[in-house]
């Protein structure tokens, strides 16, 4: 639920916090108070507390730099920053240890130095930093005791049963990733000292780490009932919010979409614009009307639904189904109907997601079944260093009932990531490599190898408008010369899609879409251009 380590830093960088160097961390690590390296008003000179500082004393009405809060959450934002300051000062001298702890401390320092992230967004990210700090950094380096987990275990053989040691042992077990041992130790403390609310707070954290949210809620509620100090109360409230968010993540989720479009298509039959083709040794042939490009207007109806049902804390089942029906006004023999289904199993934690999907699609053109597609795959989404990355592999078949020589077996490799772009809106890049081999020897010329990619970009505009652009590109090389045209087929396909959307709250979304496609082929019969313009309305339910 709450990402630890690097994931939270992307938000900090996007808000211009890179100007705060690592010296602000090193200054705290050496025990110097507000000023980096012991200098008054040093690298920590931008840090504010409830009492203000020398450069910016508190003004009537409170707030940051003497201004009144501009958002209902600003006061809580300030409270959270004060807690972060005290937590960092209390444990800052210990954070010169492993790399993951230094990352947390650096991220924490940059987070509470800045005041630009106020309001709801600022509270959200400060809560994330606090929870990450309490889960990993604070428990280990905020205690005096053994320096490694093996040392803690050896000492527990002699001192287990001592409430003071059991409390320290339970907190250390949480920090080193052993919540089961933490539960046993903290329950021993509460048996002897039922009034020890620090132990009860840590016990709630241990149950949270184990996914036992009901027990964690009871522990935090008991802490709040004892009227603890404000900082302890804030901690308990944050953990109760984290429990609710985790429960939402582990509830079954269902979504449905309904869309209706109308538009024009310059090439409904995806045919060449030429009126004749040349066949070696036979000369030129005039194409009939159905083999030449035809334009038409159309209406399109789309219905889709998706859902996810958690099995436990990490596993879930997911599904997605959709039907798309396009009806042309004049060329009814090229009407399209597509039915798709995706089901699968997923495993996820705070850092990665692993999926095993099965995709099936049935495509109908006019009154004829045109193609059946089935793909079984595996997919992984996580992070490599600072960059989010996705990897995938799919195996499957596609069958053409009307022409079995086109049947092929398929292998597809996929990878994707996010790239920085001007304006702070990232670009989504995915690449794929594929291989298709004919299932029948007579259809070897339909086998091919290809490579391609997709580039996506989206930005938000005023008045609930969004603008997106997508570019698809693919280069394909067929395995054998074509038996009729006598040459090996090579193709380059490029598709540009531009879309503008205006959201009208619960009433739906208005969409305007323009799609430009160009397929260049060494065989003129397969070269084509296509332009589509459509206007539609989409409703969604969650």
N, C-alpha and C positions, 0 to 999 in steps of 0.2 A: 504494500500500500504506500508506505512512505519511503521514497527512494533515498538511499544513503550514498555518500561519496560524491561522485562527480555530477549526477544528473541535475542537481539543483543549481549548478553554476551557470548553466546556459542563460537562465533568467537574469542572473546577476550581471553577466557580461552584456546582455542586451540592454541593460539600463545604465550603461556607461560606468560600471564600477571597476573597470580594469585599471583605472588610474591609481587605485590604492595598492601599493606594492606589498611585497612579502614582509618588509621591515615592520609593518604594523603587528604582524604575528610574532616576529622575533623579539620585538620590544616587550610584548606581554610575556613571552616565554622566559625572558630574563628577569621577570619579577617587577619590572618597572611599571608604575601605574598608568596614568592616562597618556603620557608622552612616550613615543617610540625612542628606545635606547636611552631612557632616563631624562630626555629633554622636555621641559614643560611645554605643552602645546605642540608636541612633535607629530608623529604620524597618526596619533589618535586624537588630534586636535578637533576633528569634526565630530567626535562622539558626544552625544548629549545624554544627560540623565534627568531625572525628575527635578533636580535642583538647578539645572542649567549649568553654564560654565562662565569663565571670565569674559569671553568675547561676546557671548550671547546670553545675558542674564534673563531669567524668566520675566515675562511681561504679564500684566493683568489679563486674566482670561486663560492663561496657560497656553499649551500648544507648542509647536515646534518653531523655534526662532521667533517667538513672540506673536505668531499668528494663531487665530482661532482654528480649531479643527474644521476641515472642509468636508469631512465624511464622517458618518456615525461611528465608523470603526477606527478613527484616528486615535482616540484615547486608548483603545486596547493595543493599537500598534505601538504607542509609546510605552505602555506597560510591558509588552513583550520585549522591547528593546532594552529596557532596564534589567529584565531578568537575564537577557543574553549577556549584558555587560558583566553582571555579577557572576554568572556561571563561567564566563571566559576568564575573568580575573582570578576566580577560585582555582581553576584547573589549568590556566594558561602555562604555568611553569612546567607542567608535566608533558606537554604536547610535542616534545622533540623526538618522539618514538617512531613507530612504524609509519609508512607512507600514508595509509588510509586515514590514520588519525590526524596527521598533519593536514591532509586535504580537508577534513571536517573543520579543523580549527581555522584554516585560512578562509574557507567558505563562510564560516560563522563570523569571523572578523569583518570581512567585506560586507556581509549582510547587515550588521548592526551599525557600521560606520555611516552607511547611506541613509538619507532621509527621503529620497525621491519616491520610494515605493510605499506610499501611505495608502489609507483606505483599505478596501476589501482585498485587493491584490497583495498589498504589503503584509497584511495580517496572515494571509494564506502562506506566503513564502517564509515568513518568520516562524510560523508554527512548524513548517516542514524542517527548517534548520534546527529548531529547538528539539523536536522529536528525534532527529538524527543524532544530535549531540547527546541527548540523554540515553539513546540506545547503545551508542558505541563509545564515544570519547569520554564523557563524564564518568560513567561507571568504573572504567579501568584506571584512569589517571586522576580521579578525584579522591582516591583512597590511599592511605599509607599502609603498606603491606608488601607481600611477595610480588616480585616483578613479572613472573610468568605463571601461566595456569598450572603447570606441573608443580610449581612451588606451593600454590594455593592448595592443591589436592594433598600434597604431603603434609602440610600443616593442619589440614582438616582432620587427619587421622588422630591428632593429639588434642585439638581444641574444639572439636564438634560438640555442641551442647552449651557452649558459652554464648549468651545472646549477642554480645558485642562482636565476637568473631563471626557468628553465623550471619549477622546482618552484613558485615563486610564481605564475607564469602559469597552470599547471595547476590550482592551487587556486582562483584567481580565475575561471577558465573554468567550474569546477564551480558556484561561487556565482552566476555570471551566467547559468547555464542552457545552457552549451556543453560537454557532456561529450565530444563527439568531439574538439574541440581539446585538451581536458584529457588524453585518452589519448595523443595524439601527443607532447605536451610531456613527460608523465611517463615515457613509454617512452624518450625521449631521455636523461632523467636516469638511468634504471636501466642504460642501455647504458654510461654512463661511471662510474656509482657503484652497482654491484649491491648494495652493503651499505646503501644509503639506504632504511631501512624506512619513514620518513615518506613518501617518494615512493611506495613500494609500497602503503602504506595508502590514500593518495589515489587511486592507480590502481584499487584495488579499489572505491572509492566511485564512480569514473567508470564502470567496467563495470556496477556495480549500477544507476546511473542509465540506462544504455543497455539494460538488461534482459539483459545477458550474464552470467547468474548463475554459470555454470561458471568463467569467467575471474575473476570477482570472488571466488569461493570460493578459487581457487588463490592469489590475491594475499593474502587475509586469513590463509589457512593458513600461507603462507610467513612472514608477520609473526609469528604465534604461535610458529613453530618457532625463531625467533631469540631467544626468551626476552626480550621487551621489558619496559619498566617497567610497573607495574600499571595505570596509567591508559591506556596504549596497548593493553595486553592487553584491558582492558575494552571499549575501542572496537572492537577486532577481533571480540571475542565478540558484541557487540551487532549488528554487521553480518552475522555468520554467522547469527544468529537471524533477522534481517530477510530474509536470502536464503531460508531455509527457509520463512518465512511467505509470501513472494512466490511460491515454487514451489507451495506448497499452493493459493494462489489461482489459479494457472495450470494446475492439474491438472483433469482431467475430474471432475465431481462428479455423483453419482447419489443419488437419494432415492426411497423408496417408502413408501406408507401403506396400511394396511388397517384398516377400521373396521366395527363391527357395533353397531347401535342397536335399541332397542325403545321404543315410546312410544304416545302417544294423540294424536289430532288431532280437534279439534271441528268441522272444516269441510274434509273431504277433497276435496270438489268445488269449493271456493272459490265458494260460491253465497250468494245473499241469504237472510237469516233470515226474511223475510216470506213468507207463503203465497200472496200475490196481488199483482199489479202493475196499474197503471192505464195504459191506452193512450188518448191523446186521440182523440176522436170515436168510440171503440169501447167505452169503459167499462173495467170491471175484469175481470181474468181470473185464474182460480185456477191456480197453478203445479202441475205434475206433480211426482212424487217425485224424479226425477233433477235437476230444476231448483231444488230446495230444499236447504238446508244439511243435510249428513249427517255424522255423527261416526263414528269407527272407531278401532281400534287398528292398529298397523303394526309391521313390522320393516324395517330399512334396512341395506343393505350398500353400502359404498363402498371402491373400490380406486383408488389414484392413484399416479402416478410422475412424476418430473421429473428433469431433468439439464441440465448445461451443459458444453460442450466448447470450451475455448479454442482459437482459431486462431493468435493471437500475443499480444504483451504487452497489447494493448488490445481486441482483437476476440474475440468468442465466439459460438457458436450455442447456443440454449437450446430446450427443449421441455418440455411438460407435458401429460399425458393422464390422464383419469379417467373412471370409470364409477360411477354412482349408481343403485341399484335399490331402490325402495320397494314393498313388498307389503302391501296392506291385508288385514285378516282377512275382512271381509264385503263390502266394496265393491270387488271385483276390477276392475270396469270403470274405476276411477280409479287403478289402479296406475301408478306413474311409473318411467320409465327415462330417464336422461340420460347421454349420451356427449359428452365435450368433448375438444378437442385445441387446444393452443397451441404454435406454433413461431415462431421469430424469430431475429433477429440483434441483437447488442448491442455497443456500444463504450463503454469506460469508462477513466477515469484516476483519479487520487487525489481529484478534486474533483467529478466529475459522471459520470452514466451516461446513455447514449442508447440506446433500444431501438426496434426495428421489429417488433411482434408481429402474428401472424395468428391469430385465434381462430375456431374452428368448433364449433358445438354442435348435436346432434340430440336432440330431446325427443319421447318417446313416452308417450301416455296410454292405458292399457288395451292394446288390440291395434292401436291406430291411430297412425300417424305424425302428430304434432301440429304441430311447428315445426322449421324448419331456420334456423340463424342463422350468419352469416359476417361478421366484422369485421376490417378491416385498419387498423392504427393506428401512431402514433409517440408516444413517451413520453420525457420528460427528467426526471431527478432530479439535483438539485444544491443549491446554497445561494444565497440572496439575502440578503446581509449575514450576520447570525448565524443566520438561520432556515433549516432544511432545507425545500425546496420541490419538489413534483413537478407536472409539466404533461403533458397528454396530449390527443390528438385521434384519433378513430376514425370510419371510414366503413364502411358495410356494408348488408346487406339481411337481412330476415327473411321467410321464406316459410311459408305454412300450406297444406299439400297438400289438406286437406279443405275449405278456404274461401279461394279465391284473392283474394277481395275484401279480405282482411285483410293481404295482402302489402304491405310498406312498404320504403322506402329510409331509412337512418338516418345521422344526423350527431350525434356526441357530443363535447363539450368537457369536460375534467376538470382539476381543480387540487386539490392537497392540501398540508398542512403539519402541523407539530406546535405545540401550544399548551401553555403552562405550566398546571399544575393543582396543587391542594393536595396535600401529601405528596410532592412531587417526581416523581410519575408523570405524564408528559406525556399530553395528549389528542391523538389523531390526528383531524384534520378534513379531509374532502374534500368538494368541491362539484362538481356537474355540470350542464351545460345540454345539452338534446337536442332534436332535431327529427326527426320521422318523417313522410314523405309517401307517400301511397298510390301504388302502381304502376299501378292501374286507376282510371279516372274514376268508376266505379260505387262504388268504395270510399273516396271522399274523406272520408267521415265517420270513418274509422279513422285518418286522419292526425292528428298531435298535436304540440304543443310542451310541453316540461316542464323544470322546474328542481328540483333536489334536493340532498341532502347526507347525509353519513354522519359520525357522531361515535363514536369508539372510545376505550375506557379499559380498562387492565389493571393489576392489581397482584398482587404475590406475597404469600402468606400463609405462616404457619409450617407445618411438616410437608409441604413440597413441594406445597402447594395454591396455585392461582392462581384469581383471580376476574376476569372480564371482562364488560364491558357494551358494547352497540352499539345505536345509535339511527339508523335510516334514515328519511328523510322525503322525500316527493316531491309536487309540485303539478303537475298536468297539465291542459292546455286543448286540447280537440279542435277541429279546424279547421272542421267543418261540422255542422249540426244532424243528429241521428240520424233516419234515414228512417222509423222505426217510432214512436219516442216523441216526435218533433217538437221536441226541445230540444237545445241544444248541451251536450255532456257535459263536466263539470268534476269532477276528482277530487283528493282529498288522501289520500295513503297514508302511514301511520306504522307502523313495525315496531320493536319493542323486543326485543332478544335478551340474555338473561342466561345466563352459563355459569360453572360451577365445575368445576375439573379437578384431579385428584390424580395426580401422577407416581409410578410404581413402578419407576423405573430402566429397565432393558432389557426389563422385562416389559410395559411399555405405560402407557397413561394412562386413567384412569376419568373420564368426562365426564358431567355433568348439565346439561341445557339446557332453558331455558324461553323460548318465543317468543310474543309477543303482537302481533297485527296488526289494524289497523283501516283500512278503506277507505271514505271518505265520498264519495258521488257525487250529482250532481244528478239522476241517474236511479236510482230505488230498485232496479232490477233488478241494477245493478252494485255496490251497496253491500254490504259484508260485514264480518264479524268472524271472527277465527280464533285459536285457542289451541292450541299444541303443547307437549308435555312429553315429553322422551326421556332415556334413560339408555343410555350406550354405552361401548365399550372400543375404544381405538385403539392400533395397533402401528405403529412407524415404524422404518425402516432407513436408515442413511447410510453 
